[in-house]
Amino acid sequence: MQLDDFWRVGTAAHESVNSNTAARWAFDRWLNPPRIELYDLQRDPWEFENLAHRPEHQATVNRLLHELENWRRETADPLLEPAGLSEAIRFHEKFIEDYRARDLPEFVDKQLRKKP
């Protein structure tokens, strides 16, 4: 099994049920991420403490959002246009629907049998 195959498979909800509290919390956050995230990777390399909502970090959050907006305009990000965004949302919703509908054990078995 290649590392890429492992990440393509992902984690299923039933796999997090028997995990410790931190792992369940991380899985839940992965399924429902906050709109804005900011972490101190030196103190929190696993990204458990989101600093974005703290008042002392608002200047940093605002600066980064401004830089992101500028970069998106400079690179002609298609998601800035309503049609591009709608297309991406449709693609994402279909992907999630297909992901949730699959038979996970069969999917994993097929991934493991693939030749590199």
Contacts in CASP RR format, 6 or more apart in sequence:
PFRMAT RR
TARGET T0000
AUTHOR 0000-0000-0000
METHOD contacts of the structure
MODEL  1
MQLDDFWRVGTAAHESVNSNTAARWAFDRWLNPPRIELYDLQRDPWEFEN
LAHRPEHQATVNRLLHELENWRRETADPLLEPAGLSEAIRFHEKFIEDYR
ARDLPEFVDKQLRKKP
1 111 0 8 1.000
1 112 0 8 1.000
2 116 0 8 1.000
5 111 0 8 1.000
5 112 0 8 1.000
5 114 0 8 1.000
8 111 0 8 1.000
9 107 0 8 1.000
9 108 0 8 1.000
9 111 0 8 1.000
11 27 0 8 1.000
11 30 0 8 1.000
12 104 0 8 1.000
13 27 0 8 1.000
13 31 0 8 1.000
16 23 0 8 1.000
16 24 0 8 1.000
16 27 0 8 1.000
16 28 0 8 1.000
17 24 0 8 1.000
19 27 0 8 1.000
22 48 0 8 1.000
25 48 0 8 1.000
26 46 0 8 1.000
26 48 0 8 1.000
34 50 0 8 1.000
34 52 0 8 1.000
36 52 0 8 1.000
36 61 0 8 1.000
36 65 0 8 1.000
37 47 0 8 1.000
37 50 0 8 1.000
37 52 0 8 1.000
38 50 0 8 1.000
38 51 0 8 1.000
38 52 0 8 1.000
38 57 0 8 1.000
38 60 0 8 1.000
38 61 0 8 1.000
38 64 0 8 1.000
39 47 0 8 1.000
39 49 0 8 1.000
39 50 0 8 1.000
39 51 0 8 1.000
40 49 0 8 1.000
40 51 0 8 1.000
41 47 0 8 1.000
43 49 0 8 1.000
51 57 0 8 1.000
52 61 0 8 1.000
72 79 0 8 1.000
72 80 0 8 1.000
73 80 0 8 1.000
78 84 0 8 1.000
78 88 0 8 1.000
79 85 0 8 1.000
79 88 0 8 1.000
END
